[in-house]
Amino acid sequence: MGPAELFEGAKRARAGGTCARRARLRGLTIIEIIVVIAIIAIITGVAIAGSGQLPSARLSRSTTMIASAIKVAYTRATATSRDIRLVMDLDQKKIWLEESDAPMLAQARDKSATGGADPMNQLEMAAIAEGKRIMNGPPIPKPKFHAIEVYGFGDTESGKGGKPLQRGITFRSVQTTHDDTARTSGRAYLYFWPGGRTERAAIQLRVGESEEDGQTLTLLVSPLTGKVTVKGGPAELVVPVDDAHSSERTDTAF
């Protein structure tokens, strides 16, 4: 083999080695890109998980939590023969359940909630009130409620109990039968009595302080069954008109 042939062979060898090195470098570059993409995907997934999912999902979860509390309260009142109330702290954005050791009644605008008819006149109303006063004797002290630890719906006075709404979710308004107007601050109460009875109520939840109807869900509570119906937007409390031809036990829901 002559010098020229040796030179060409060495040249081809060097060229082949350079191509191999370039191929290896290209392979490492592709692997690095894949690793970077994977890391970005993991970080994004963690960020989404840490954010508590999307606002609409948090709104839905808060709605489900309150519906569950209503179901627990309705069932417990019947099982224990004690009055129960759901406390909704609109400022702290928390809910919890309280129980009474004595029976109680709540004044209601909804005649169907008490089952009574209006007295014919003021004289009859006064006579009925006087008769009740004589029959009942001395006034009974108002029942006292205490928080109960059931399914995590406990006392919030210590700041440790109760169930908070999902992050970024607030009460828009709460109105029950015994309230003349909807509450937008302070505390609202929904009462449950033994025998399967509660109040008609409209509980509005929203994302943040948004006034957009699309950012609000409303829980409508049926007084006869405790059934909760969820509707999109700010649905108002509807008090049915007293109808002599309809049965009081007919649950027309909403």
C-alpha positions in Angstrom: 0.0 0.0 0.0 1.5 3.3 -1.0 1.7 6.5 1.0 -1.2 8.0 -0.9 -3.5 5.1 0.0 -2.4 5.2 3.6 -3.2 8.9 3.7 -6.7 8.4 2.2 -7.4 5.6 4.7 -6.4 7.8 7.7 -8.5 10.6 6.3 -11.5 8.3 6.0 -11.0 7.0 9.5 -10.8 10.5 10.9 -14.0 11.4 9.0 -15.8 8.3 10.3 -14.8 9.1 13.9 -16.0 12.7 13.6 -19.4 11.5 12.2 -19.7 9.0 15.1 -18.9 11.8 17.7 -21.5 14.1 16.0 -24.1 11.3 16.1 -23.4 10.7 19.8 -23.7 14.4 20.4 -27.0 14.6 18.5 -28.3 11.6 20.6 -27.4 13.3 23.9 -29.1 16.5 22.8 -32.3 14.6 22.0 -32.2 12.8 25.4 -31.6 16.1 27.2 -34.6 17.7 25.4 -36.8 14.7 26.5 -35.6 15.0 30.1 -36.3 18.8 30.1 -39.8 18.2 28.8 -40.5 15.6 31.4 -39.3 17.9 34.2 -41.5 20.7 32.9 -44.5 18.3 32.8 -43.9 17.2 36.4 -43.5 20.7 37.7 -46.7 21.8 35.9 -48.6 18.8 37.3 -47.5 19.6 40.8 -48.4 23.3 40.4 -51.9 22.3 39.2 -52.4 19.9 42.1 -51.2 22.4 44.6 -53.6 25.0 43.4 -56.6 22.9 44.4 -57.7 22.3 40.9 -59.7 24.8 38.9 -62.1 27.2 40.6 -65.1 25.5 39.1 -64.0 22.2 40.6 -63.5 23.8 44.0 -67.0 25.3 43.7 -68.5 21.9 42.9 -66.6 20.3 45.8 -67.9 23.0 48.3 -71.4 22.4 47.0 -71.1 18.7 47.6 -69.8 19.2 51.1 -72.7 21.4 52.1 -75.2 18.9 50.6 -73.5 16.1 52.6 -73.9 18.2 55.8 -77.6 18.7 55.1 -78.0 14.9 54.6 -76.2 14.2 57.8 -78.2 16.7 59.8 -81.5 15.5 58.4 -80.7 11.9 59.2 -79.4 12.6 62.7 -82.4 14.7 63.7 -84.6 11.7 62.9 -82.3 9.1 64.5 -81.7 10.9 67.7 -85.1 12.7 68.1 -83.2 16.0 68.7 -83.2 19.3 66.9 -80.1 19.9 64.7 -79.0 23.0 62.9 -76.4 23.6 60.2 -74.4 26.7 61.0 -73.0 28.6 58.1 -70.4 31.3 58.9 -70.5 33.5 55.9 -67.5 35.6 57.0 -65.2 32.7 58.1 -66.4 30.6 55.1 -67.0 27.6 57.4 -69.9 25.3 58.3 -70.6 23.0 61.3 -73.4 21.1 62.9 -75.0 21.9 66.3 -77.4 19.8 68.4 -80.0 20.9 71.0 -81.1 18.9 74.1 -84.6 20.4 74.1 -87.2 20.7 71.3 -87.7 24.1 69.7 -89.8 25.8 67.0 -88.6 28.3 64.4 -90.8 31.2 63.3 -91.5 30.9 59.6 -93.0 33.0 56.9 -93.8 29.9 54.9 -97.2 28.6 56.2 -96.5 25.2 54.7 -93.5 24.9 57.0 -95.7 25.1 60.1 -98.8 23.5 58.8 -101.1 26.2 60.3 -103.7 28.5 58.8 -104.0 32.2 59.5 -106.5 33.2 62.2 -109.6 34.9 60.9 -109.1 38.1 62.7 -107.0 39.8 65.4 -109.4 38.9 68.2 -109.2 35.2 67.3 -105.4 35.5 67.2 -105.3 37.1 70.6 -107.6 34.4 72.0 -105.5 31.6 70.6 -102.3 33.2 72.0 -103.9 33.6 75.5 -105.1 30.0 75.4 -101.6 28.7 74.6 -100.1 30.9 77.3 -102.4 29.4 79.9 -102.0 25.8 78.7 -98.2 26.0 78.4 -97.7 27.6 81.8 -94.4 29.4 82.5 -92.3 30.1 79.4 -89.8 27.4 78.5 -86.2 28.6 78.2 -84.9 28.7 74.7 -82.9 25.6 73.8 -79.2 25.8 73.7 -77.2 24.3 70.9 -73.8 22.8 71.2 -71.4 21.8 68.4 -71.2 18.1 67.6 -68.3 16.1 66.2 -69.8 14.1 63.5 -68.1 13.4 60.2 -65.7 16.3 60.9 -68.5 18.9 61.3 -67.4 20.2 64.7 -66.9 23.4 66.7 -65.1 26.3 65.0 -64.8 28.5 68.1 -61.4 27.0 68.8 -60.4 27.6 65.2 -59.7 23.9 64.8 -63.0 22.4 63.9 -65.7 22.9 61.3 -65.5 22.4 57.6 -64.1 25.3 55.5 -65.2 25.9 52.0 -62.6 25.1 49.3 -60.0 27.8 48.8 -61.3 30.8 46.9 -65.0 29.8 47.4 -67.4 32.1 49.4 -71.0 32.4 50.3 -72.9 34.7 48.1 -76.1 34.6 50.2 -78.1 32.3 52.4 -81.9 32.5 53.0 -84.0 30.1 55.0 -87.7 30.0 55.7 -87.4 31.8 59.1 -85.4 34.7 57.5 -87.3 37.6 55.9 -84.3 38.5 53.7 -81.2 36.7 52.5 -78.1 36.9 54.7 -74.9 38.0 53.1 -72.7 38.3 56.2 -72.6 36.9 59.8 -74.1 33.5 60.5 -77.0 31.7 58.9 -78.8 28.7 60.3 -80.7 25.9 58.7 -82.9 23.9 61.3 -83.8 20.2 61.2 -86.4 18.6 63.4 -87.2 14.9 64.4 -89.7 13.2 62.1 -88.1 14.2 58.9 -88.7 18.0 58.6 -86.4 20.9 57.8 -86.7 24.4 56.3 -86.9 25.5 52.7 -83.6 27.2 51.9 -81.5 28.7 49.1 -77.7 28.6 49.7 -75.6 30.4 47.1 -71.9 29.7 46.7 -69.6 31.5 44.3 -66.0 31.8 43.1 -64.3 34.6 45.1 -66.4 37.8 45.1 -67.6 37.3 41.5 -71.1 38.7 40.7 -71.2 36.7 37.4 -74.1 34.2 37.4 -71.8 31.6 35.7 -69.6 31.7 38.8 -72.4 30.8 41.2 -74.1 27.6 42.3 -77.3 27.4 44.4 -78.4 24.6 46.7 -82.2 24.5 47.1 -83.4 22.5 50.1 -86.8 20.8 50.1 -88.5 21.1 53.6 -90.3 17.7 53.4 -87.6 15.4 52.3 -84.3 17.3 52.9 -83.5 16.8 49.2 -80.9 19.1 47.8 -81.2 20.4 44.2 -78.2 22.2 42.8 -78.8 24.8 40.1 -76.5 27.0 38.2 -76.6 30.7 38.9 -78.1 32.7 41.9 -81.5 31.0 42.4 -83.7 32.8 44.9 -85.8 31.2 47.7 -89.3 30.5 46.5 -92.1 30.4 49.1 -95.1 28.4 47.7 -98.5 29.9 47.8 -100.8 28.2 50.3 -103.3 26.2 48.3 -106.3 24.6 50.0 -106.7 22.0 47.2 -103.1 20.7 47.5 -101.8 18.3 50.1 -99.4 19.7 52.7 -97.3 16.6 52.3 -96.9 17.1 48.6 -93.3 18.0 48.0 -93.2 20.2 44.9 -89.5 20.8 45.5 -88.3 23.8 43.4 
